[in-house]
Amino acid sequence: MGTDGIDLNAGVTTFNEVYTVSKAMCNAAREVILMADSSKFGRKSPNVVCSLESVDKLITDAGIDPAFRQALEEKGIDVIITGESNE
């Protein structure tokens, strides 16, 4: 699933007005994997898709702020950085 913004308090957000489809997928999924480039962190869009507690894995680029990464990992999210060995 993609997103327009990831806010530590609001969660996964989007500008897309049909966000209810993503919300339903998130609620029905056994595992939620989110893809977002580092420009999305700290951004909040008007429509909340799901809380961060619903996200299992996040795939992003190396531009993520280390403090933001730590905060996500403390919420139990497996943060995968593209180009890094994630073993």
C-alpha positions in Angstrom: 0.0 0.0 0.0 1.2 3.5 -0.7 0.6 6.8 1.1 0.8 10.5 0.9 1.9 11.0 4.5 3.0 9.2 7.7 2.4 11.0 10.9 3.5 9.5 14.3 0.2 10.5 15.8 -2.4 10.3 13.0 -0.9 7.3 11.3 -1.1 6.6 7.5 -2.8 9.4 5.7 -3.7 10.3 2.1 -5.3 13.0 0.0 -7.1 10.3 -2.1 -10.9 10.6 -1.6 -11.4 6.9 -2.1 -9.2 6.1 0.9 -12.0 3.9 2.2 -10.8 1.1 -0.2 -7.3 1.3 1.3 -8.8 1.4 4.8 -10.9 -1.7 4.1 -7.8 -3.6 2.7 -5.8 -2.6 5.8 -8.6 -3.8 8.1 -8.9 -7.2 6.3 -5.2 -7.9 5.7 -3.2 -10.4 7.7 -0.1 -8.3 7.2 0.1 -4.6 6.2 3.2 -3.6 4.2 3.5 0.1 3.5 5.8 1.7 0.8 6.7 5.3 1.2 9.7 7.4 0.2 11.3 9.5 3.0 9.6 12.7 1.9 6.3 11.3 3.3 7.5 11.2 6.9 6.1 13.8 9.2 3.4 14.8 6.6 -0.2 14.6 7.5 -3.0 14.4 4.8 -6.7 14.9 5.5 -7.8 11.2 5.3 -6.6 8.6 7.8 -6.2 5.2 6.3 -5.0 3.4 9.4 -3.0 3.8 12.6 0.7 2.9 12.6 -0.2 0.1 15.0 -1.8 -1.6 12.0 1.4 -1.5 9.9 3.7 -4.5 10.0 6.4 -3.5 7.6 7.5 -0.3 6.0 9.7 -0.1 2.9 11.5 3.2 2.3 14.7 4.8 1.1 17.8 5.8 3.1 16.6 9.4 3.5 14.5 8.5 6.5 15.4 10.5 9.6 17.0 8.1 12.2 14.8 9.4 15.0 11.7 8.8 12.9 12.9 5.3 12.0 13.5 4.6 15.7 10.0 5.8 16.6 8.5 3.5 14.0 10.5 0.5 15.2 9.4 1.3 18.8 5.8 0.9 17.5 6.7 -2.6 16.3 7.1 -1.7 12.6 9.8 -3.6 10.7 11.5 -0.8 8.7 13.2 -2.0 5.5 15.6 0.4 3.8 16.0 -0.2 0.1 19.6 -0.9 -0.8 20.5 -2.0 2.8 21.1 -5.6 3.8 18.1 -6.3 6.1 19.1 -9.7 7.3 
